[in-house]
Amino acid sequence: MIISSAARPSSRCRSALLVAALLCGAAAMPAMAEDAATPPAAADQNEILVTAQKRPQTLLEVPSSVLALSGERLRDSGVRDFIQLSQQTPGVIVSNQLAGGRTIQTFTIRGIGYDDFRPNGSPSAAVHFDGVYEGSAALIGGQMFDVARVEVLKGPQGTLYGRNTTAGAVNVISNKPGQTVEGYANLEYGNYNSLRGEAAVNVPLNEKIAVRVSGVYDRTDGYQTNVGPGSYAGYTPNPAIPAIPQVATDDKASGTKFYAGRALMSVNLGEGTDLLFNAHGFREKGGQAQAERTLPSATLPANAPYTFDSNIVPRLDKKNYGGSATLTQEVGSAALLTVIGAYEHLDQHFDWGDGAPTRTFDINYHDTLKAGSLEARLQNKDKGRFDWVVGGAYFKDRTRMQSILDGSDAFRTIFAADYLQKRQSWATFADGSIKLGDRWKIGAGLRYTRETSEFSGSTIDLNPYGLSIASVALPGVPAIFDNHFKDGRLSGKASLSYQLSRDAQAYVSIGRGFKAGGFDGSTIFSTPEALPFKSENVWAYEGGVKFLPRGGPVQLEVSGFYYDYSNLQANTLLQPSPGVFTNIRTNVGKARIFGGEASAVIRPIERLDLRVGVSLLDSKITSIVSASAAEAARRLGNDLPNAPHMTINGSIRYEMPLNDRVSLIPYITGRFVDNYFTELDNYRTIGGYFLGDARLELNLDKRWSIAGYVRNFTNVRYSTGLGGASTTVYNVFRGAPRTYGASVGVKF
């Protein structure tokens, strides 16, 4: 069933966009980026290079909204993952998804996002590490250390980044080997017995070869307690079924250990030929955060804060290793060839409770992911009136997902699932810009992508007790399937920019991005659930102004945007029988999004750095595809998931010299997130909240540092996600309470 509605913006966002439009007539700039070697207070935006368009440019030259943060700024802000990164920019929500630990993190940018934790899915923001595309959300959290710069590109990036960029793209650039012996080491200890150490060393072997090795170790006891099944211990629906075991109370239930390493080697072969080799890996093990249950029932009272009652001990073990090789070759005197080949391998096991002390869908997962990619591009070497890049890309992955679902209490049985997904994608692209006179510049790009995937497997009822009622509750089981998906898409972008002055630029752009179709990776309980969903598309319209005066006390950016969103992919609830709910990822309809963003960097006096950013957003589902008239009516006109109407971020940093060698640096950051929903039905909001972090550092000779920190210093109890089937039956995923500690660091 399809129901449509006219898209009418709320008065709140109409006012917000009017303000944004008025500000666009003045000036603007994305939150400031710095070179890692430049003190934050002294950075000059017009001389800082980013690679948002896969060629070195200043932020002023990029005709779109880009956040760029240096490694130094990330360290000062306490950013160790993408969730903390999102607190540095408006309009971005990053969250962990249900299960899979800290390394599964998903982006929602300007209301367009991704809400799946299974490794076979396609994130809406294309995350790249040193130019290598990570095709699964299960991989992206494992390499955030020894970082030189992070770039967040907002809005569809359909030309240079291609598939799976309906939300945007994220580039993480690590520190590269150089011809100087140098390095650093940091050690941090905090409450919940948290310990983190990070170090790197750079060694030139000769004039042509240099090596950089870095690593991180991060452990914590966690802030959640598993109180066990309580009175349900010993319960069984039938004497033939083993009783629910007693699980001892564990106040370290979400404790984890994470360690990772990276080795880089650069080789200069002469005659314009350079090679960069990258080998890396991570391991994550221990427990994992679980949901607080909130059920209005005398037999199942709501959980206390930061507790859950599970009949299983949640365990996680993830192993990743990978590598890449990058060739950079000068072609004549005017062109540069870049070729990047990469491989990733992931093996993960984890146990996930269903949010209740009984056995409904307790799951043991075992996933294996293998991915390879190759990209080649040719571009002009030096900046000129005409800048261009042409190239091609290939991506391939294979994901095996095996699971055991314990439904002993609800269904009197245990299910087994075994799925295999294979994907291939290839693309060709061209992008360029040309200056018209001294002030105008036109940019245009086009990309064609061809995507194929296969999905086969089965879900079967093991019926180990001979008592299964699955044929009644889940009549689609056994589900056996072998399906295929194929699609070819054009995407691209066109822009027009005008240089208002040496330090200011206005731009408008239109672009089209898409996220490839594919298959739902959650448990399949009927063969229709295994059918492919279509690729989603976004037409994006954006305009803005950047004002980046050299050495000026104020730098600004304002932008406004409108998105037309079709074939929206999202998780939706299915009810195969009364009282039984499952999830499936599918196309659910259309939506429109519009909003405005403004950011400012202000330096009223020397060494004082103030930053503020605000995002105003209005999203609305304008068309719903559903077999249920009630469901379609309930969702029509709703907000999109993870799309707060307002986010505000800010920071204050002041370097106070105590003498010629010693300085004291207080640093405070904060973020307000307005109410928002996490699912299509808009059953319950995540309440608006403010998170504030503070750090006080004593710095000696720009080499030694001793610091104390407090994160979430107001100790707000906030949610990062909700799950459930109604306004009253839901689970809550909590963010961390107040944490504090101290650190010591040295550079050499």
C-alpha positions in Angstrom: 0.0 0.0 0.0 1.3 3.5 -0.8 0.2 6.7 0.9 1.6 10.1 -0.1 1.5 13.5 1.5 2.5 17.0 0.4 5.8 18.1 2.0 5.2 21.1 4.2 8.0 22.4 6.4 7.3 23.2 10.1 7.1 26.8 11.1 10.2 26.1 13.3 12.4 25.1 10.4 10.9 27.7 8.0 12.1 30.3 10.5 15.5 28.6 10.8 16.0 28.5 7.0 15.0 32.1 6.7 17.8 33.0 9.2 20.2 30.8 7.3 19.3 32.4 4.0 19.9 35.9 5.5 23.2 34.8 6.9 24.2 33.4 3.5 24.2 36.9 2.3 26.9 37.6 4.8 29.6 34.9 5.1 30.7 31.5 6.4 33.1 28.6 6.9 33.0 24.9 8.1 34.4 24.2 11.5 38.1 25.0 11.2 40.8 22.5 10.3 44.4 22.7 11.2 47.6 21.1 10.0 48.7 18.6 12.7 52.0 20.4 13.0 50.4 23.8 13.5 49.2 25.0 16.9 45.4 25.2 16.7 45.3 28.9 17.6 47.7 29.8 14.8 46.2 27.8 11.9 45.5 29.6 8.7 42.5 28.2 6.8 43.5 29.4 3.4 46.7 27.4 3.5 45.4 24.2 5.0 45.0 21.4 2.4 42.3 18.8 2.4 41.6 15.9 0.0 37.8 16.1 0.0 37.8 16.1 -3.8 40.8 13.6 -4.0 43.2 16.4 -4.8 44.9 18.9 -2.5 42.7 22.0 -2.0 42.1 24.6 0.7 38.7 24.5 2.4 37.9 27.7 0.7 38.2 26.0 -2.7 35.8 23.1 -1.9 32.3 24.0 -3.0 30.5 22.1 -0.2 30.4 21.7 3.5 33.4 19.9 4.9 34.6 19.4 8.5 38.3 18.9 8.9 40.0 18.2 12.2 43.7 17.7 12.8 45.2 14.9 14.9 46.2 17.6 17.4 42.7 18.9 17.7 41.3 15.3 18.0 43.7 14.7 20.9 42.8 17.9 22.7 39.1 17.1 22.3 39.5 13.6 23.6 38.2 12.1 20.3 39.0 8.4 20.1 36.2 7.2 17.9 33.5 8.4 15.5 30.9 8.9 18.2 33.1 11.4 19.9 34.0 12.9 16.5 30.3 13.7 15.9 30.3 15.9 18.9 32.6 18.3 17.0 30.3 19.2 14.2 26.5 20.0 13.8 24.1 17.8 11.9 25.9 14.5 12.5 24.8 11.6 14.7 27.0 8.6 15.2 26.0 5.6 17.3 26.8 2.0 18.1 24.2 -0.5 16.8 22.7 -3.1 19.2 25.6 -5.5 19.2 29.1 -5.9 17.8 31.1 -3.7 20.2 32.8 -0.4 19.8 34.1 -1.0 16.3 30.6 -1.0 14.8 29.6 2.7 14.4 27.1 4.1 12.0 26.7 7.7 10.6 23.5 9.8 10.1 24.4 13.0 8.4 21.7 15.7 7.9 19.0 13.1 8.5 20.3 10.4 6.1 21.7 7.4 7.9 22.0 3.7 8.5 20.7 1.6 11.3 22.0 -1.9 10.8 24.7 -3.7 12.8 25.1 -6.7 10.5 28.4 -6.9 8.5 26.8 -7.4 5.1 25.1 -4.0 4.9 26.0 -0.9 3.1 26.6 2.2 5.3 25.2 5.5 4.1 28.4 7.4 4.6 31.4 6.0 2.7 34.3 5.7 5.2 37.9 5.7 3.9 41.1 5.0 5.7 44.1 6.3 3.8 42.1 6.2 0.6 40.7 2.7 1.1 36.9 2.2 1.2 35.6 0.2 4.1 32.5 -1.5 2.8 31.1 -2.7 6.2 30.2 -0.8 9.4 31.9 -3.7 11.3 35.3 -2.4 10.2 35.2 1.4 10.6 36.0 1.7 14.3 39.2 -0.2 14.3 41.8 2.3 13.0 41.2 5.6 14.8 44.7 6.1 16.2 47.8 8.0 15.1 45.6 10.2 12.9 46.8 13.2 11.0 43.4 14.5 9.9 39.8 13.5 9.6 37.5 15.0 7.0 33.7 14.7 7.1 32.0 15.5 3.8 28.3 16.3 4.2 25.8 15.5 1.6 25.9 12.9 -1.3 29.3 12.4 -2.8 28.3 10.5 -5.9 31.2 11.3 -8.2 34.5 10.6 -6.5 33.2 8.3 -3.8 30.4 6.6 -5.6 28.2 3.9 -4.0 26.9 4.3 -0.5 27.3 8.0 -0.1 23.7 9.2 0.3 24.7 10.7 3.6 28.3 11.8 2.8 31.8 10.5 3.1 34.4 10.4 5.8 38.2 10.4 5.2 40.6 9.3 7.9 44.3 10.1 7.1 46.9 8.6 9.3 50.3 10.1 10.0 52.7 9.0 7.2 56.4 8.0 7.4 58.8 10.9 7.1 62.6 11.6 7.0 62.8 12.5 10.7 63.1 10.3 13.8 60.1 11.3 15.9 57.2 9.8 17.7 54.9 10.1 20.8 53.5 8.1 23.6 50.3 8.8 25.7 49.0 6.9 28.7 45.6 7.6 30.3 43.9 6.1 33.3 40.3 6.7 34.6 37.4 5.5 36.6 35.9 2.1 35.7 39.5 0.9 35.8 39.9 2.3 32.3 43.4 2.3 30.8 44.5 3.6 27.4 47.9 3.7 25.9 48.8 5.0 22.4 52.2 5.4 20.8 54.0 5.8 17.5 57.5 6.0 16.2 58.8 7.2 12.9 62.2 6.0 11.6 63.9 6.8 8.3 65.9 3.8 7.1 67.7 5.8 4.5 67.0 8.7 2.2 64.4 6.8 0.2 62.7 4.5 2.8 61.0 5.4 6.0 58.9 3.3 8.4 56.2 4.4 10.9 54.8 2.0 13.5 51.9 2.9 15.8 49.5 1.1 18.2 46.9 1.5 20.8 45.7 -0.5 23.8 42.3 0.4 25.4 40.6 -1.5 28.2 37.7 -0.7 30.6 35.6 -2.6 33.1 32.5 -0.8 31.6 29.7 0.9 33.4 26.9 -1.7 33.0 25.9 -4.5 35.4 24.2 -7.7 34.5 22.0 -8.7 37.4 21.2 -12.1 35.8 17.7 -13.7 35.2 16.6 -13.1 38.7 13.5 -15.1 39.6 13.5 -16.6 36.1 16.5 -18.7 36.9 15.4 -22.3 36.9 12.3 -21.6 34.8 11.4 -23.9 31.9 8.2 -24.1 29.9 8.5 -27.9 29.7 10.5 -30.4 31.8 12.1 -31.6 28.5 13.7 -28.2 28.0 16.8 -27.2 30.1 16.0 -24.6 32.7 17.2 -21.0 32.4 20.6 -21.1 34.1 21.5 -18.8 37.0 23.9 -16.1 35.9 25.8 -14.4 38.6 25.6 -10.6 39.0 28.5 -9.0 37.1 29.2 -5.3 37.5 31.8 -5.5 34.7 29.5 -7.0 32.1 30.3 -4.4 29.4 34.0 -4.4 30.1 36.2 -4.7 26.9 39.7 -4.9 25.7 40.8 -3.4 22.4 44.2 -3.3 20.8 45.3 -2.4 17.4 48.4 -1.7 15.4 49.6 -0.2 12.1 52.9 -0.4 10.2 53.5 1.9 7.3 56.5 2.0 4.9 57.1 4.6 2.3 59.5 4.0 -0.6 60.8 6.6 -3.0 61.9 4.8 -6.1 62.9 8.0 -7.9 61.8 9.4 -11.2 58.5 10.5 -9.7 57.6 7.0 -8.3 56.5 6.5 -4.7 55.1 3.5 -2.9 53.3 3.3 0.5 52.6 0.0 2.2 50.1 -0.3 5.0 49.6 -3.4 7.3 47.1 -3.1 10.2 44.9 -5.1 12.5 42.8 -4.9 15.6 41.4 -7.3 18.3 38.4 -6.5 20.5 37.2 -8.9 23.1 35.2 -9.0 26.4 31.6 -8.1 27.1 29.5 -5.5 25.3 26.8 -3.0 26.2 23.3 -4.3 26.4 19.9 -2.7 26.5 18.0 -1.6 29.6 14.6 -3.2 29.5 11.5 -1.0 30.1 8.4 -3.2 30.3 5.3 -2.1 32.1 4.7 -5.5 33.7 4.6 -6.7 37.3 6.6 -9.7 36.4 9.2 -7.7 34.4 9.8 -4.4 36.1 12.0 -1.8 34.4 15.7 -2.2 34.8 17.6 0.1 37.1 20.0 2.6 35.4 22.9 1.0 33.7 21.7 -2.5 34.4 20.3 -5.3 32.4 18.9 -8.7 33.3 20.1 -11.4 31.0 20.1 -15.2 31.1 23.3 -15.2 29.1 26.8 -13.7 29.6 27.3 -11.3 26.6 30.7 -12.0 25.0 32.5 -10.5 22.1 35.6 -11.5 20.1 36.5 -9.7 16.9 39.7 -10.0 14.9 40.7 -7.9 11.9 43.7 -7.7 9.7 44.3 -6.0 6.4 46.7 -4.2 4.2 47.0 -1.9 1.3 49.6 -0.7 -1.2 49.5 2.8 -2.8 51.5 3.7 -6.0 51.9 7.4 -6.9 53.5 7.9 -10.3 54.2 11.1 -12.1 53.1 10.9 -15.8 55.1 13.3 -17.7 55.3 16.8 -16.2 51.6 17.5 -15.9 49.8 14.4 -14.6 49.8 12.1 -11.6 48.7 8.5 -11.5 47.5 7.0 -8.2 46.7 3.3 -7.7 45.5 1.8 -4.4 44.9 -1.9 -3.8 43.6 -3.2 -0.5 42.4 -6.3 1.4 40.5 -6.7 4.7 39.6 -9.8 6.8 37.3 -9.8 9.7 36.2 -12.7 12.0 33.8 -12.0 14.8 31.9 -14.0 17.4 29.4 -12.5 19.8 26.5 -13.4 22.0 23.5 -11.0 22.1 20.6 -11.0 24.6 17.1 -10.2 23.4 16.6 -7.6 26.2 14.7 -10.0 28.6 15.7 -12.7 31.1 13.9 -15.3 29.1 14.9 -17.1 25.9 13.1 -15.5 22.9 15.8 -14.5 20.5 19.1 -14.9 22.3 21.6 -15.2 19.5 25.2 -16.5 19.1 26.7 -14.9 16.0 29.7 -16.0 14.0 30.6 -13.7 11.0 33.4 -13.8 8.5 34.1 -11.0 6.1 36.7 -10.8 3.3 36.9 -7.7 1.1 39.2 -6.4 -1.6 39.3 -3.2 -3.5 41.3 -1.5 -6.3 41.2 2.1 -7.4 43.1 3.9 -10.1 42.9 7.6 -11.0 44.8 10.0 -13.2 44.7 13.7 -12.5 46.5 17.0 -13.2 49.7 17.4 -11.1 49.7 21.1 -10.4 46.8 23.5 -9.9 45.7 25.4 -13.0 42.7 27.0 -14.6 41.4 23.5 -15.3 41.6 20.8 -12.7 40.6 17.3 -13.5 40.6 13.6 -12.4 39.5 10.5 -14.2 39.5 6.9 -12.9 37.9 3.6 -12.1 37.2 1.5 -9.0 36.5 -2.1 -8.2 35.2 -3.6 -4.9 34.4 -7.1 -3.9 33.5 -8.8 -0.6 32.2 -12.1 0.7 30.3 -12.3 4.0 29.4 -15.5 5.8 26.9 -15.1 8.7 26.1 -18.1 10.9 24.0 -17.9 14.0 22.2 -20.0 16.6 18.9 -18.4 18.0 17.8 -19.8 21.3 14.0 -19.5 21.5 13.5 -22.2 24.1 11.0 -20.4 26.2 9.0 -18.5 23.5 9.0 -21.2 20.8 10.2 -24.4 22.5 13.0 -24.7 20.0 16.3 -23.5 18.8 16.9 -22.1 15.3 20.0 -22.2 13.1 20.8 -19.7 10.3 23.6 -19.8 7.7 23.8 -17.1 5.1 26.4 -16.2 2.4 26.5 -12.9 0.6 28.8 -12.1 -2.3 29.1 -8.6 -3.8 30.9 -7.0 -6.7 31.0 -3.4 -7.8 32.9 -1.5 -10.4 32.7 2.1 -11.4 34.2 4.7 -13.8 34.3 8.4 -13.0 35.4 11.8 -14.2 35.4 15.1 -12.3 36.8 18.5 -13.0 36.5 22.3 -12.6 37.4 25.2 -14.7 37.9 28.9 -13.8 36.0 31.5 -15.8 37.9 34.7 -15.4 39.2 35.6 -12.0 36.2 34.9 -9.8 33.9 32.2 -11.3 34.5 28.5 -11.2 32.3 25.7 -12.6 32.7 22.1 -11.4 31.1 18.9 -12.7 31.5 15.2 -12.3 29.8 12.0 -13.3 30.2 8.4 -12.2 28.7 5.2 -13.4 28.5 2.2 -11.0 27.5 -1.4 -11.7 26.6 -3.5 -8.6 25.8 -7.2 -8.4 25.3 -9.3 -5.3 24.1 -12.8 -4.4 22.5 -13.9 -1.2 21.8 -17.6 -0.3 21.2 -19.6 2.8 18.7 -21.0 5.2 17.0 -20.6 8.5 15.9 -24.0 10.0 14.1 -25.2 13.1 16.5 -27.6 14.9 13.7 -28.7 17.2 16.1 -30.3 19.7 13.3 -31.0 22.3 10.7 -32.3 19.9 8.3 -29.6 21.2 8.7 -26.8 18.7 5.7 -24.4 18.1 7.6 -22.5 15.4 5.3 -23.8 12.7 2.5 -21.7 14.3 4.5 -18.7 15.5 6.9 -18.5 12.6 5.1 -20.3 9.7 7.8 -19.2 7.2 10.4 -21.5 8.8 12.3 -23.3 7.3 13.3 -20.5 5.0 15.7 -21.5 2.2 16.7 -19.0 -0.5 19.1 -18.1 -3.3 18.6 -14.6 -4.6 20.4 -12.1 -6.8 20.6 -8.4 -7.2 21.9 -6.3 -10.1 21.8 -2.5 -10.6 23.6 0.2 -12.6 23.5 3.8 -11.5 24.6 7.2 -12.7 25.5 9.7 -10.0 27.4 13.0 -10.0 27.5 16.6 -9.0 27.7 20.0 -10.5 28.7 23.2 -8.8 29.1 26.9 -9.4 31.2 29.1 -7.1 32.1 32.8 -7.0 35.0 34.3 -5.2 33.6 37.3 -3.3 37.1 38.3 -2.2 40.5 36.7 -1.6 39.1 35.2 1.6 35.4 34.6 0.8 33.5 32.3 -1.6 29.9 31.6 -2.4 28.7 28.4 -4.0 25.7 26.5 -5.2 25.6 22.8 -6.1 23.3 20.0 -7.2 24.2 16.4 -6.8 22.9 12.9 -6.9 24.0 10.1 -4.6 22.9 6.5 -4.2 23.2 3.6 -1.8 23.3 0.2 -3.4 20.4 -2.2 -2.9 21.0 -5.5 -1.3 19.8 -7.9 1.3 18.7 -7.9 4.9 21.4 -9.5 7.1 19.2 -10.1 10.2 17.5 -13.4 10.8 15.3 -14.5 7.9 12.1 -16.2 9.0 10.4 -16.4 5.6 11.6 -16.5 2.1 10.1 -13.1 1.1 12.3 -11.5 3.8 15.4 -12.6 1.8 14.3 -10.8 -1.4 16.6 -7.9 -2.4 15.6 -4.2 -1.7 16.3 -1.5 -4.2 19.0 1.1 -4.3 18.1 4.4 -2.6 18.7 7.8 -4.2 19.1 11.3 -3.0 19.0 14.5 -5.1 20.8 17.2 -3.1 20.7 20.9 -3.5 23.0 23.1 -1.5 24.2 26.7 -1.3 26.5 28.5 1.1 29.2 31.1 1.7 32.6 30.7 3.3 34.5 33.5 4.8 38.1 32.6 5.8 40.2 35.8 6.3 43.9 35.2 6.7 44.8 35.9 10.3 41.3 37.3 11.0 39.6 37.1 14.4 36.5 35.6 12.9 35.9 32.8 10.4 32.4 31.8 9.4 30.3 29.4 7.3 26.6 29.2 6.5 25.0 26.7 4.3 21.4 25.6 3.4 20.3 22.4 1.7 17.3 20.5 0.4 17.3 16.7 -0.2 14.8 14.6 -2.2 15.1 11.1 -0.8 13.5 8.1 -2.6 13.5 4.3 -2.1 14.5 4.9 1.5 16.1 1.8 3.1 15.3 1.2 6.7 14.5 -1.5 9.3 10.8 -2.1 9.8 8.9 -4.4 12.1 7.1 -7.6 10.9 4.5 -9.5 12.8 4.5 -13.0 11.5 1.9 -14.0 14.2 0.1 -12.4 17.1 2.6 -11.2 19.7 5.7 -12.1 17.6 7.8 -9.3 16.1 10.9 -9.5 13.9 12.8 -6.9 11.9 13.5 -6.7 8.2 15.5 -4.1 6.1 13.6 -3.0 3.0 12.5 0.0 1.0 9.8 1.9 2.9 9.1 5.0 0.9 10.1 8.6 0.2 11.1 11.6 2.3 12.3 15.2 2.0 14.8 16.9 4.2 15.9 20.5 4.4 17.8 22.6 6.8 20.7 25.0 7.5 24.0 25.0 9.2 26.3 27.7 10.6 29.7 27.4 12.1 32.1 30.0 13.5 35.7 30.2 14.8 36.4 33.3 16.9 39.7 34.4 18.3 39.1 37.7 20.2 42.6 37.6 21.7 45.8 35.7 21.1 45.7 32.1 22.2 42.0 32.1 22.9 40.0 29.9 20.5 36.2 29.8 20.5 34.1 27.6 18.2 30.4 27.2 17.8 28.2 25.3 15.3 24.4 24.9 14.9 22.3 22.7 12.6 18.6 23.1 12.0 16.9 20.2 10.3 13.4 19.3 9.2 12.7 15.8 7.8 9.4 14.3 6.8 8.3 11.0 5.3 6.2 11.9 2.3 5.3 8.5 1.0 5.0 5.1 2.6 5.1 1.6 1.0 3.4 -0.9 3.2 1.0 -3.8 3.1 -0.7 -2.5 6.2 -2.9 0.6 5.9 -2.6 1.2 9.6 1.2 1.1 9.5 1.3 3.4 6.4 -1.0 5.9 8.1 1.1 5.8 11.3 4.3 6.5 9.5 3.2 9.1 7.0 4.5 12.6 7.9 6.9 11.3 10.6 10.5 12.4 11.2 13.3 10.2 9.8 15.3 8.2 12.3 18.2 9.9 14.0 17.3 13.3 12.6 17.1 15.9 15.5 15.6 19.2 14.6 18.6 21.0 16.2 22.2 20.2 17.2 24.6 22.7 18.7 28.2 22.2 19.4 30.9 24.5 20.9 34.3 24.6 22.4 36.6 27.0 24.3 40.4 26.6 24.3 42.8 29.0 26.0 46.6 28.6 26.2 47.9 30.5 29.2 51.7 30.8 29.3 53.1 30.4 32.8 56.7 31.1 31.6 58.8 30.6 28.5 58.6 26.8 28.8 55.3 26.0 30.6 51.7 26.7 29.6 48.4 25.7 31.1 45.6 24.8 28.6 42.0 24.6 29.8 39.7 23.1 27.1 35.9 22.7 27.3 33.6 21.2 24.7 29.9 20.7 24.7 27.0 19.6 22.5 23.3 19.8 22.7 21.1 17.4 20.8 17.4 18.1 20.4 14.7 15.4 20.8 14.7 12.8 18.0 13.4 9.4 17.1 15.3 6.2 16.3 12.7 4.4 14.3 10.1 5.1 11.5 7.0 4.8 13.7 8.2 7.7 16.0 6.9 5.8 19.0 9.2 7.5 21.5 11.8 10.2 21.4 15.3 10.2 22.7 15.1 13.2 25.0 17.2 16.2 24.2 20.4 16.3 26.2 23.6 18.2 26.7 27.0 16.5 26.9 30.0 18.4 28.2 33.7 17.5 28.4 36.5 19.3 30.1 40.3 18.9 30.0 43.1 20.8 31.8 46.6 20.3 30.5 50.0 21.4 31.8 52.4 21.5 28.8 56.2 21.7 29.1 58.3 22.7 26.1 55.5 21.6 23.7 56.9 18.1 24.5 55.6 16.9 27.8 52.0 17.0 28.9 50.1 16.1 32.1 46.3 16.4 31.9 43.1 15.7 33.8 39.8 15.2 32.1 36.1 14.8 32.8 33.7 13.5 30.2 29.9 14.1 30.6 30.7 16.3 33.5 27.0 17.0 34.2 26.5 13.2 34.5 23.4 13.3 32.3 21.7 10.0 31.8 21.1 9.9 28.1 20.0 7.4 25.4 21.8 6.5 22.2 19.1 4.3 20.8 15.7 2.7 21.4 14.3 -0.6 20.3 10.8 -2.0 20.7 7.4 -2.5 19.2 5.2 0.2 20.7 5.1 3.3 22.8 5.4 1.3 26.0 7.4 -1.8 25.2 10.9 -0.8 24.4 14.6 -1.2 25.3 17.0 1.7 26.0 20.6 1.9 25.0 22.5 4.2 27.3 25.5 6.4 26.8 28.3 6.5 29.3 27.8 8.3 32.6 30.4 10.7 34.0 34.0 9.4 33.5 37.2 11.1 34.6 40.9 10.4 34.7 44.4 11.7 34.0 46.9 11.3 31.3 50.6 11.9 30.6 52.2 12.3 27.2 55.5 12.9 25.6 56.7 13.8 22.0 60.1 13.0 20.8 
